[in-house]
Amino acid sequence: MISEQVGKISYAEVIRQKVAAYAQLLKFRLSFLVSLSAVFGYAIAAGDAWTTINLIWIGLGGMMVTGASNTLNQIIEKDSDKLMRRTSGRPIPEGRISIWGAFVYALFLAAGGIYILGNVFNFAAALLGMFGLISYAFMYTPMKKVSGISVFIGAIPGGLPPLIGWVAYTGEIGMGGILLFIFQFLWQFPHFWAIAWLMDDDYQKAGLKMLPSAKGRTKFSAFLVLLYTFLLIPMALYATRVEMIGTVGALVLIMLGLLFLVPAFGLYRSLDGKYARKVMFASFLYLPLAQLTFLFG
């Protein structure tokens, strides 16, 4: 009787660990946050016409496509991940999930996510989701070993989620969708370069070139962080011209941009990693608050 219980507990633990490994492969928290951008894009396009079930569907479709992209990224970078402290504990480097198992999982997520976008919503949304997956996994990922230009390439699929949400409701790209894309496209540069600044030593071990300067933590890299953070501010004024937000909303976006700019300027002035950390945390706050401003402003 005791041995049977131990066996049952052991089997249950194996299942639990396997589920946890696949959730880690999905990068659940990251995929969830990315899918929220698609939810915001849909809700902003729909105005008062959105329904809870459609928000759930767009969130699920976005999460599955994002999870597939993350999984393919980890398959391609399995050797690099072994070399970095931050990624060496991932399921593939540790052998908790096989390459074949991860690939089948990625196909399942990709097929499911694109099916949801195309069947529940429209072909254009599914096409954008497919483009985002392919460009992230097969253009951005390999380019990380070649040049810092990879972040520019990665910012394209990274900026698509709110546009996918917009297109899922409207069936067309439209000026509003483009504006949401541009905001998220620009936001990614200070966000990812701040992370790259903090992780540069780890990235160098794996031969990944994530900062814009080949020499790493330089004044030039800090200047570009400052520049792209600043560019978010005038975009707020443009948002009023295309009637995406009103005057109050524009003022909120400008204030958020200025607050985001403060640590970016500190990084440019001092090249101190503590400011890179502040830029990173500021980026986590800026994006959802900006999206809420578009939704209610």
VMD Tcl script that draws the C-alpha trace (Angstrom):
set ca {
  {0.00 0.00 0.00}
  {2.79 2.42 0.93}
  {4.78 1.56 -2.19}
  {1.68 2.19 -4.34}
  {1.26 5.64 -2.75}
  {4.92 6.44 -3.31}
  {4.56 5.36 -6.93}
  {1.49 7.52 -7.38}
  {3.20 10.51 -5.77}
  {6.29 10.00 -7.92}
  {4.21 9.77 -11.09}
  {2.25 12.88 -10.15}
  {5.50 14.69 -9.46}
  {6.87 13.68 -12.87}
  {3.75 15.09 -14.54}
  {3.98 18.27 -12.48}
  {7.62 18.78 -13.44}
  {6.89 18.17 -17.11}
  {4.01 20.66 -17.11}
  {6.24 23.19 -15.33}
  {8.97 22.64 -17.92}
  {6.60 23.28 -20.82}
  {5.24 26.38 -19.07}
  {8.83 27.58 -18.72}
  {9.42 26.88 -22.40}
  {6.33 28.95 -23.20}
  {7.73 31.79 -21.02}
  {4.24 32.09 -19.56}
  {4.60 35.49 -17.89}
  {6.26 37.07 -20.93}
  {3.75 35.51 -23.34}
  {0.89 36.68 -21.13}
  {2.20 40.26 -21.06}
  {2.71 40.27 -24.83}
  {-0.80 38.91 -25.37}
  {-2.15 41.78 -23.23}
  {-0.91 44.18 -25.90}
  {-3.06 42.33 -28.44}
  {-6.00 42.54 -26.02}
  {-5.45 46.30 -25.64}
  {-5.22 46.72 -29.42}
  {-8.52 44.91 -29.89}
  {-10.25 46.84 -27.09}
  {-8.96 50.20 -28.36}
  {-10.22 49.44 -31.89}
  {-13.58 48.16 -30.64}
  {-14.32 51.05 -28.31}
  {-17.50 50.11 -26.43}
  {-18.24 47.21 -28.80}
  {-15.80 44.65 -27.39}
  {-17.01 41.48 -25.72}
  {-15.31 39.54 -22.95}
  {-15.22 36.33 -24.98}
  {-13.44 38.04 -27.87}
  {-10.89 39.58 -25.51}
  {-10.22 36.07 -24.18}
  {-9.88 34.66 -27.70}
  {-7.49 37.38 -28.89}
  {-5.45 36.98 -25.70}
  {-5.28 33.20 -26.12}
  {-4.37 33.40 -29.80}
  {-1.70 36.00 -29.09}
  {-0.27 33.98 -26.21}
  {-0.05 30.81 -28.29}
  {1.73 32.51 -31.20}
  {4.09 34.27 -28.79}
  {4.74 30.99 -26.95}
  {5.55 29.28 -30.25}
  {8.00 32.07 -31.09}
  {9.66 31.77 -27.67}
  {9.93 28.00 -28.00}
  {11.50 28.15 -31.46}
  {13.88 30.82 -30.14}
  {15.02 28.46 -27.37}
  {15.48 25.57 -29.82}
  {17.68 27.68 -32.08}
  {19.63 29.16 -29.15}
  {20.01 25.95 -27.14}
  {23.83 26.06 -27.33}
  {24.00 29.75 -26.47}
  {21.62 29.27 -23.54}
  {24.00 26.75 -21.98}
  {26.69 29.41 -21.74}
  {24.68 32.10 -19.95}
  {23.84 32.12 -16.26}
  {20.41 33.62 -16.94}
  {19.37 30.90 -19.41}
  {21.33 27.79 -18.45}
  {18.41 26.58 -16.32}
  {15.96 26.52 -19.21}
  {14.30 23.16 -20.06}
  {16.27 22.40 -23.24}
  {19.82 23.10 -21.93}
  {19.01 21.05 -18.82}
  {17.63 18.17 -20.90}
  {14.17 18.30 -19.30}
  {12.59 18.65 -22.73}
  {14.01 17.19 -25.95}
  {14.49 19.21 -29.12}
  {11.85 17.09 -30.82}
  {9.40 17.55 -27.96}
  {9.95 21.32 -28.01}
  {9.49 21.45 -31.79}
  {6.18 19.55 -31.67}
  {5.07 21.86 -28.86}
  {5.97 24.93 -30.94}
  {4.02 23.57 -33.93}
  {0.99 22.92 -31.73}
  {1.10 26.44 -30.28}
  {1.67 28.08 -33.67}
  {-1.11 26.13 -35.39}
  {-3.54 26.76 -32.54}
  {-2.76 30.47 -32.25}
  {-2.92 31.18 -35.97}
  {-6.14 29.13 -36.27}
  {-7.75 31.22 -33.53}
  {-6.67 34.49 -35.14}
  {-7.92 33.37 -38.57}
  {-11.08 31.49 -37.59}
  {-12.41 33.58 -34.71}
  {-11.29 36.89 -36.25}
  {-9.93 37.26 -39.78}
  {-7.26 36.21 -42.25}
  {-5.34 39.49 -41.95}
  {-4.83 38.99 -38.20}
  {-3.68 35.41 -38.79}
  {-1.26 36.58 -41.49}
  {0.25 39.19 -39.18}
  {0.60 36.57 -36.44}
  {2.38 34.23 -38.82}
  {4.69 37.00 -40.02}
  {5.52 37.93 -36.42}
  {6.38 34.33 -35.55}
  {8.58 33.78 -38.60}
  {10.42 37.10 -38.34}
  {11.06 36.66 -34.60}
  {12.24 33.06 -34.72}
  {14.07 32.96 -38.05}
  {15.27 36.54 -38.61}
  {15.74 38.18 -35.20}
  {17.05 35.10 -33.36}
  {19.96 34.19 -35.69}
  {20.84 37.87 -36.21}
  {21.63 38.22 -32.49}
  {24.97 36.52 -33.11}
  {25.78 38.80 -36.04}
  {25.04 42.39 -35.09}
  {23.23 44.72 -32.71}
  {20.92 45.44 -35.64}
  {19.06 42.38 -34.36}
  {17.15 44.57 -31.90}
  {15.81 46.67 -34.81}
  {14.68 43.47 -36.54}
  {13.18 42.07 -33.34}
  {11.29 45.31 -32.68}
  {9.15 44.63 -35.76}
  {7.49 41.40 -34.54}
  {7.66 42.83 -31.03}
  {5.54 45.80 -32.12}
  {2.90 43.68 -33.85}
  {0.67 42.48 -30.95}
  {-1.41 45.69 -30.57}
  {-1.66 45.92 -34.36}
  {-2.85 42.30 -34.52}
  {-5.50 43.14 -31.94}
  {-6.56 46.20 -33.94}
  {-6.75 44.22 -37.20}
  {-8.61 41.38 -35.48}
  {-11.47 43.80 -34.83}
  {-11.34 46.09 -37.87}
  {-10.10 43.67 -40.55}
  {-7.64 46.28 -41.80}
  {-4.42 47.90 -40.59}
  {-5.59 51.53 -40.52}
  {-3.91 54.60 -39.06}
  {-4.86 53.71 -35.49}
  {-3.26 50.29 -35.77}
  {-0.11 51.77 -37.26}
  {0.11 54.27 -34.40}
  {-0.18 51.52 -31.78}
  {2.50 49.57 -33.63}
  {4.86 52.57 -33.69}
  {4.46 53.17 -29.97}
  {5.32 49.59 -29.09}
  {8.08 49.49 -31.74}
  {9.81 52.55 -30.25}
  {9.26 51.38 -26.66}
  {11.22 48.19 -27.25}
  {14.55 49.92 -27.84}
  {15.04 51.44 -24.38}
  {13.41 48.35 -22.86}
  {15.68 45.76 -24.50}
  {18.82 47.87 -24.52}
  {18.44 48.47 -20.78}
  {18.23 44.71 -20.26}
  {21.17 44.18 -22.63}
  {23.17 46.77 -20.69}
  {22.64 44.81 -17.48}
  {23.25 41.43 -19.13}
  {26.04 42.39 -21.50}
  {28.68 40.23 -19.81}
  {26.39 37.20 -20.01}
  {25.51 37.93 -23.64}
  {29.18 38.22 -24.56}
  {29.84 34.73 -23.19}
  {27.35 33.38 -25.72}
  {28.50 35.64 -28.54}
  {25.24 37.58 -28.65}
  {25.42 41.20 -29.81}
  {22.48 43.01 -28.27}
  {23.73 46.56 -27.62}
  {23.90 48.97 -30.58}
  {27.63 49.61 -30.13}
  {30.04 46.79 -30.94}
  {32.01 47.89 -27.85}
  {29.02 47.35 -25.58}
  {28.30 49.81 -22.76}
  {29.35 53.00 -24.50}
  {28.15 56.58 -24.69}
  {26.74 55.81 -28.12}
  {24.64 52.93 -26.77}
  {23.35 55.15 -23.94}
  {22.60 57.95 -26.41}
  {20.38 55.66 -28.49}
  {18.53 54.56 -25.36}
  {17.91 58.25 -24.64}
  {16.93 59.04 -28.24}
  {14.33 56.30 -28.61}
  {12.87 57.10 -25.21}
  {12.55 60.75 -26.25}
  {10.82 59.82 -29.53}
  {7.86 58.48 -27.59}
  {7.02 62.02 -26.42}
  {6.24 63.72 -29.77}
  {4.30 60.61 -30.80}
  {1.76 61.61 -28.15}
  {1.07 64.82 -30.08}
  {0.66 62.89 -33.31}
  {-1.87 60.62 -31.58}
  {-4.11 63.65 -31.06}
  {-3.86 64.61 -34.73}
  {-5.24 61.24 -35.81}
  {-7.85 61.52 -33.02}
  {-6.71 58.43 -31.14}
  {-6.70 60.38 -27.87}
  {-7.84 63.77 -26.62}
  {-5.88 66.59 -25.01}
  {-5.95 65.00 -21.56}
  {-4.73 61.70 -22.96}
  {-1.91 63.47 -24.80}
  {-0.84 65.24 -21.62}
  {-0.79 61.91 -19.76}
  {1.34 60.32 -22.49}
  {3.74 63.26 -22.47}
  {4.06 63.04 -18.68}
  {4.71 59.29 -18.89}
  {7.31 59.92 -21.58}
  {9.09 62.54 -19.49}
  {9.17 60.22 -16.48}
  {10.56 57.47 -18.73}
  {13.15 59.92 -20.04}
  {14.60 60.74 -16.60}
  {16.45 57.42 -16.01}
  {17.43 57.28 -19.69}
  {19.15 60.66 -19.30}
  {20.80 59.40 -16.10}
  {22.20 56.45 -18.03}
  {23.53 58.70 -20.80}
  {25.15 61.06 -18.32}
  {26.77 58.46 -16.06}
  {26.85 55.11 -17.93}
  {25.97 53.61 -14.56}
  {24.16 50.28 -14.57}
  {21.80 51.41 -11.82}
  {20.18 53.75 -14.33}
  {19.86 50.95 -16.86}
  {17.92 49.04 -14.22}
  {15.71 52.10 -13.66}
  {15.09 52.37 -17.43}
  {14.08 48.71 -17.46}
  {11.60 49.12 -14.61}
  {10.29 52.37 -16.10}
  {9.64 50.53 -19.37}
  {7.57 47.91 -17.54}
  {5.35 50.71 -16.22}
  {5.24 52.88 -19.33}
  {3.75 50.44 -21.82}
  {0.62 49.28 -19.95}
  {-0.05 52.82 -18.69}
  {0.27 54.17 -22.25}
  {-2.09 51.48 -23.54}
  {-4.60 52.30 -20.80}
  {-4.34 55.94 -21.86}
  {-5.23 55.00 -25.44}
  {-8.12 52.94 -24.14}
  {-9.61 55.61 -21.88}
  {-8.01 58.85 -23.11}
}
mol new
graphics top color blue
foreach p $ca { graphics top sphere $p radius 0.5 }
foreach p [lrange $ca 0 end-1] q [lrange $ca 1 end] { graphics top cylinder $p $q radius 0.2 }
display resetview
